[in-house]
Amino acid sequence: MFNSDLTKHLAELSKIEFTDDELERMTSDMTDIIAIMDKACNFDSAVKPYALDAVDYNDLRSDSHEMSYPTEKIIENAKNVKNNSFVVPKVV
C-alpha cells in the first residue's frame, strides 16, 4: 500500500530529510494512518442514528437555578479591580 519509495518522494516534495530508520518508521506510520482512514470510509452512518442514543436524557439531572457568589466576595482578593472586573496586563 504505502512503500518507502513513496515516502521518499513525499519527503523530497516536502523538503524533509529522513534517516533510513526514520524513513522506515514514517512508512509504517503512514501505512497505519491509511488503514485507519480506509476503515473510516467504510462507516455506514445510515444504519442507525448514533447521535440520538448517545445520551439517555432520563439519567440527566434537572436544571436548577442557584445563586452565584456575590461579586464583592469574588473580587475582594484581587490586586486591581475596575467596574467590578479584574484588570490584567494587556497582551498583544
Secondary structure, DSSP 8 states (H G I E B T S, - for coil): ---HHHHHHHHHHHT----HHHHHHHHHHHHHHHHHHHHHHT--TTSS-TTTTSS-GGGS----------HHHHHTT-SSEETTEE------
